[in-house]
Structures are given as structure tokens and as C-alpha cells.
């Protein structure tokens, strides 16, 4: 059990650190939300634009892909599975999502919209800060990792011995008497 817990801790840290890559990819691939300022306020340049939801969608799709890949890698490295391994995937995926979210926000445009608007000037288009509006997207990595790992384990994992298999003949034996 100690070995499984140690392996699970390593997997948790490795999966969580992969969140750094997810954060950079999210920052790089997410659409920019254009803002424009006048003398009194800051407005969306395109009020019917889909960029804001695209930011959430980009994060979610990337997190789903990272979850599937991390589950595949963990399954290929350790086919036996086990509860500590599954918990490591879940916790590592969630921590990786949190790290990715904070890294993307940190790398993105400044969070101080008013100062940014003053710096670029009146009537000039600039990008809104990168933010995750749908916080449920933080669970996408975890859900994808667990579903893919469960599927791989069900399809390709080791099988439990059949309790009704006769050890002598190889054929079925009579069920135990009640």
C-alpha cells in the first residue's frame, strides 16, 4: 500500500505540473475580447461577439484533451489501477486546472482595465483580461481523466478470476451451495 500511495503522490504532482502547459496554451489559443473606451466608460467593441464564451470553451476543450492524455499515459505506465491511482488522477487534474487558470490570467492582459484604457487612449481597441467565466470548466480535466481511465481499465485492464471456474477442469463448476 505504501508503494501505491507513493506512486499516487508522484502522479498527482506530475499531472498538476502539466497544468503549466495548459495555462500557456489557453493564453496563446484563447480569443481576445476587444474593448474600447471613451471619456466615461469602457465598453465591449462587439456587443454580440462570441469571444468571451470562446475563452471558456478553449479552456474546457484543452482541459478535456489534457485529461484524456493524462489518463492514457497513467494507464499505459501502470495498468493495474487502484484507488490511490484514480484519486491521484482526480486531484492532479483539478490542481492542474487551477494552475492553468491562474497562469493564463497571469500571462494575459492586465487585470486593471481602467488603467489599460487610459494607457491606450480614447477610441483605441484593446484586449480584455483573460478570465474564466464558467468555473465548472475547472472540473473538465478531472472528469475526462476519470472517464477515460475507467474505459481503458474496463477494456484492457487485468481481469478478476471467475469464481465459478473449476481449477481442475478449466470448465464451469457448480455454484456454491447456499
N, C-alpha and C positions, 0 to 999 in steps of 0.2 A: 504494500500500500504506500510506503514511503517513496518508492521509486515512481509510482504513478502520480503522486502529488508533486514531486519534484519536476517530472516531465510536464505536468499541467501548468506549473508556475512558469516554466520556460516558454511554453506555448502561449500563455497569456501575455507575457512580456513581448514576445516576437510579434504576435498578432496586433497588439496595441501599438507597437512602434511602427507598424505598417501604416498606421493612421497618418503619419507624417507625409507619406507619399500620396495618400488620398487627399489630404488637405492641399497639397501643392497642385495636384491635378484639378481639384474643384476650383481653386483660384484661377487656374490657367484656362479651363474649359467653360466655366460658367459665363453666361451672357452678362453684359454690363447694362445696368438700369440707368438710362440717361435722365439727368436732372438739369433744370435750368432755373436761374434766379433772376428776380427783378429787384426793385428797390425795397420791397416789403416782405417777400417770402421766397421760398424755394418750392418749385413745382416739378412734377413728372413732365418730361418733354412730350412723351407719348402717353396720354392718359389711358389708352386702350391697349398698350403694349403688353406683351406676354413675357417680358424679360424677368420680372420678379418671380413668377412661377417657374420659369426656366432655371433659375438659380436653385430652387428647391428640387426640381426634377433632376438636374445634373448631379446634385449631391446624392439623391436617392439611387439613381441608376449606377453611379460609381460605387456606392456602398454595397449595392446588391452584387455587383461584379466582384468586389473585394471579398465579400462574404462567401461567394461560391468558390473562388480560387483558394481562399484560406482553408475552407473545409476540404477541398480536394487535396491540397498539399498535406494537411494534417492526416487525412485518411491514408494517403499513399505512404507517409512516413510511419504511421502507427495504425495498422489495420485492426488491431484488437478492440479499439474503442475503450469504453469505460466511462463511468460517471465523471471522474475528475477531468478527463479529456473534453467532454461535452461542456462542462462548466467553464473550462478554460477557453473554449471557443466562444461561448456566450459572453463571458466577462471581457475577454480580449477584444471581441468585436465591438462591444459597447464603448470600452475605453478608447479604442481606435477611432470610433466615430466622434467621440468628444474631442480627441486630439485634433482630428481632421477639421472639425468645425472651428476650433479656436485658431488653428494655423491658417485656415482660409480667411478668416476675419482679420487676423493679424497682417497677412500679406496683402489683403485687398485695400481699396481706397480708404482714406482716413474716415474715422467714425464721426468726426466733428464736421457735419455738413455745412453749418453756418460759416465756419472759418474757411472751408474749402470753397464755398460760393463766393466769399469776399475775395479770396486769393485769385480766382479765375476771372472775376469781373461779371458785370451785369450782362445778361443775354448770352453768355457762353455756356455751351453744354459741357457737363462733367458727369462722371460716374458716381452713382450712389454707393454707399458702403456695402460690402458683401455681407449679407445676413441670411440666416436660415429661418424662414418664417414657419415652416412646418416642422416642429420639434420631433414629431413622430418619425421623421426620416433618420433620426439617430439610432433607431432600432432596426433599420433595414439590413445593416451588415450582420447583426446578430441573428435575425430571422433567416436570412439567406444561408448563413453558415450552418445553422442547426438543421434546416430543411435538407440542404444538400448532403450534409454528413449523415443524416438519418437515411436518406435514399441510398447513398453509397454503402452504408453499413447493411441495409436490408438486402441490397442486390449482391454485394460482393464480400460481405463480412463472413467470418467463420460461423459455422452452424453449430447449434447445440445438438448433442446426441439425441436420437429418438428414444424416448423412454420405453417404447413398446417394441424396440428392435431386439431380437434374441441375440445374445452374444455368441451362441453356439452355432446356429444355423445360418445366420445372416438374414433370415426371414422374420416376419412378424411373429410375436409371441402373444400368448393370451394376456389380456389386460389383468392387472392385479385384482384379486378377489376383494370385495368390499367387506 
